[in-house]
Amino acid sequence: MRLWDAIMAAAVALGLTIAAVQYADAADRLTVKLPDVSGLSRGDAEALARQLAEVDVITSNCEGYQISDGEWTLLAGTGDKLAAQLGLDPTAYEQSYYGPAFALLDDPAACERIGPQAAPLIQRLIGMGGGTEPTGGN
């Protein structure tokens, strides 16, 4: 394994650990209504999963693009639904979508390019039946 590959693997593993901790923390606090993604074609589901991962990484790591816990839970929960629909186990989902999303942090323009996509994406998910208001939880 080349040094760069090892560094990227370590960075992805760290990022996935952070995302898992954030997800567990948010899941302990609240749940939200998730959108119906069952009607999406495989291509549309893959594109949405990619966008969800990118927006999640950017809003979690870029100043000025933070989102609420309810919005984050909507993104993460929808991503989980898409992973299941695409037949991906958690490891394959993380490698396929979050690995490339974390690589975006190497691009100095990524925050400004992707950050503004958060609000329209959240509105799209709400339009598909999702929500950001707590529906229950611990």
Backbone torsions as a table, in degrees:
resi	resn	phi	psi	omega
1	MET	NA	130.6	177.7
2	ARG	-70.9	157.7	-178.6
3	LEU	-57.9	-45.7	-179.0
4	TRP	-60.0	-40.7	178.5
5	ASP	-62.8	-40.8	178.8
6	ALA	-65.3	-41.4	178.4
7	ILE	-63.4	-45.6	179.2
8	MET	-63.5	-40.4	179.1
9	ALA	-62.9	-41.9	178.7
10	ALA	-65.6	-41.3	179.6
11	ALA	-64.0	-42.5	178.7
12	VAL	-64.3	-43.8	179.9
13	ALA	-61.3	-43.0	178.3
14	LEU	-63.5	-45.4	179.6
15	GLY	-61.7	-40.1	179.4
16	LEU	-67.1	-36.9	177.2
17	THR	-64.1	-44.7	178.3
18	ILE	-61.6	-45.4	179.6
19	ALA	-62.0	-40.2	179.7
20	ALA	-65.4	-40.7	178.3
21	VAL	-65.6	-43.6	178.1
22	GLN	-61.3	-42.9	-179.3
23	TYR	-63.4	-46.2	-180.0
24	ALA	-62.3	-41.0	179.5
25	ASP	-63.4	-47.4	-179.8
26	ALA	-66.5	-38.2	-179.4
27	ALA	-64.8	-32.7	177.7
28	ASP	-68.3	-27.8	-175.5
29	ARG	-89.1	-39.1	-175.0
30	LEU	-160.2	164.3	170.1
31	THR	-129.2	154.4	177.9
32	VAL	-131.6	163.9	175.7
33	LYS	-72.2	130.2	-179.8
34	LEU	-99.5	149.5	-178.2
35	PRO	-73.2	161.9	174.9
36	ASP	-85.4	112.7	179.8
37	VAL	-108.1	4.6	-174.0
38	SER	-63.7	-24.9	-178.5
39	GLY	-86.5	-2.1	-178.7
40	LEU	-75.0	139.3	172.6
41	SER	-66.0	164.2	178.9
42	ARG	-58.0	-44.2	179.5
43	GLY	-61.8	-42.6	178.4
44	ASP	-67.6	-38.2	178.1
45	ALA	-64.6	-41.8	178.6
46	GLU	-65.0	-42.2	179.5
47	ALA	-64.9	-41.1	179.1
48	LEU	-66.9	-41.5	178.3
49	ALA	-60.6	-41.6	177.9
50	ARG	-62.1	-47.0	-179.1
51	GLN	-65.1	-39.7	178.2
52	LEU	-60.1	-46.3	-179.8
53	ALA	-63.1	-44.4	-179.7
54	GLU	-62.3	-46.8	-178.9
55	VAL	-66.0	-39.6	177.7
56	ASP	-59.4	-49.2	-178.9
57	VAL	-62.8	-45.2	-177.4
58	ILE	-67.5	-44.4	-178.6
59	THR	-70.3	-21.5	177.7
60	SER	-86.4	-16.4	-172.1
61	ASN	-125.9	-6.9	-175.5
62	CYS	-115.0	125.8	178.2
63	GLU	-59.5	135.3	176.9
64	GLY	91.6	-4.6	-178.3
65	TYR	-122.9	19.5	-179.9
66	GLN	-64.7	152.2	177.9
67	ILE	-125.8	165.4	-178.9
68	SER	-73.1	165.3	176.6
69	ASP	-60.6	-40.3	178.9
70	GLY	-63.8	-41.2	177.6
71	GLU	-65.3	-42.6	179.3
72	TRP	-63.6	-41.3	179.8
73	THR	-64.6	-37.2	175.3
74	LEU	-61.1	-46.5	179.2
75	LEU	-62.3	-51.7	-175.7
76	ALA	-65.0	-43.1	-179.7
77	GLY	-65.3	-38.8	177.4
78	THR	-65.9	-39.9	176.3
79	GLY	-59.9	-41.1	177.7
80	ASP	-62.6	-41.9	178.5
81	LYS	-63.4	-41.4	179.5
82	LEU	-66.0	-40.3	178.3
83	ALA	-58.6	-45.3	179.1
84	ALA	-63.3	-43.4	-179.8
85	GLN	-63.0	-35.3	179.8
86	LEU	-83.2	-3.5	178.8
87	GLY	74.7	28.5	-178.2
88	LEU	-101.4	132.1	172.2
89	ASP	-75.3	166.3	-176.1
90	PRO	-54.9	-38.8	-179.6
91	THR	-66.2	-45.9	179.7
92	ALA	-64.4	-38.6	178.5
93	TYR	-63.4	-47.5	-179.8
94	GLU	-61.2	-44.8	-178.9
95	GLN	-66.6	-41.0	-175.8
96	SER	-74.8	-34.3	-173.1
97	TYR	-114.4	-45.7	-177.6
98	TYR	-78.2	-32.3	176.7
99	GLY	-56.4	-54.9	177.4
100	PRO	-63.1	-33.5	180.0
101	ALA	-66.3	-41.9	177.9
102	PHE	-66.7	-30.0	177.7
103	ALA	-63.7	-24.3	177.9
104	LEU	-60.6	-26.1	-178.4
105	LEU	-65.4	-14.1	175.0
106	ASP	-76.0	-16.3	-178.3
107	ASP	-94.3	115.3	-178.0
108	PRO	-60.9	-21.4	-179.0
109	ALA	-92.9	-3.0	-174.3
110	ALA	-62.9	-40.9	-178.6
111	CYS	-59.5	-48.3	-178.1
112	GLU	-71.7	-26.1	-179.6
113	ARG	-80.6	-40.8	-172.3
114	ILE	-100.0	-32.0	-178.8
115	GLY	-50.1	-45.5	-179.6
116	PRO	-66.1	-11.4	177.7
117	GLN	-76.7	-15.5	-174.3
118	ALA	-60.2	-53.9	-176.1
119	ALA	-61.0	-47.2	177.9
120	PRO	-63.7	-35.1	178.5
121	LEU	-65.9	-43.9	178.5
122	ILE	-62.0	-42.1	177.5
123	GLN	-64.0	-37.8	177.3
124	ARG	-61.1	-45.9	-179.6
125	LEU	-64.7	-37.0	175.6
126	ILE	-64.4	-42.1	177.3
127	GLY	-62.7	-23.2	178.2
128	MET	-90.0	6.8	176.6
129	GLY	107.3	0.3	178.7
130	GLY	-81.9	177.4	178.6
131	GLY	-154.9	167.0	179.4
132	THR	-117.4	-5.5	179.6
133	GLU	-85.3	140.8	179.9
134	PRO	-59.3	137.0	176.2
135	THR	-110.5	-3.3	-178.5
136	GLY	158.8	-161.9	179.6
137	GLY	127.1	-171.3	-176.8
138	ASN	-85.0	NA	NA
